[in-house]
Amino acid sequence: MNLTPLLGMGMAVGLSACVATPAPQVPAQAGAFAVALEGGSYQAQIGPGRPGHALGRSGAVAVAGQTIRVTPFGLDQGRRAKAVAEAACMQARGRFQPQALGRFAQGAWIFEGGCA
């Protein structure tokens, strides 16, 4: 009797149990973070907030994550503000979501859903 096919099936079943399942995503640490970038010093606040938005092919889509608020900035400094938001999210051990749209309000750039 040839046992090779049976052994192969047993090995396949055993190997399927070894497949790793992804670890649950831990949210970024909320709090205040100081960021130094290209000679400037900035403050970032990361915390819960409403979902943000990203532009997709069929319009705006929701982006879930924490809100990042970075200061001080002017209306024309959105690109630098996004770089500061990314650095702050990394400090918070989060995953920055660059697709999240930012908005400017009272000297701060706000990226809702920007840090997961």
Number of C-alpha atoms within 10 A of each C-alpha: 3 6 7 9 9 10 11 11 11 11 11 11 11 11 10 9 8 8 8 7 6 6 6 6 9 10 15 21 17 18 13 16 17 15 18 12 13 6 6 9 12 18 17 25 19 25 18 16 14 13 17 22 20 17 13 10 6 6 8 12 14 15 21 18 25 27 26 30 27 27 18 16 17 14 13 9 13 17 11 14 27 23 15 26 33 22 20 28 27 15 15 20 16 22 18 23 20 16 15 25 18 25 13 18 12 10 12 22 27 26 29 28 28 30 31 20
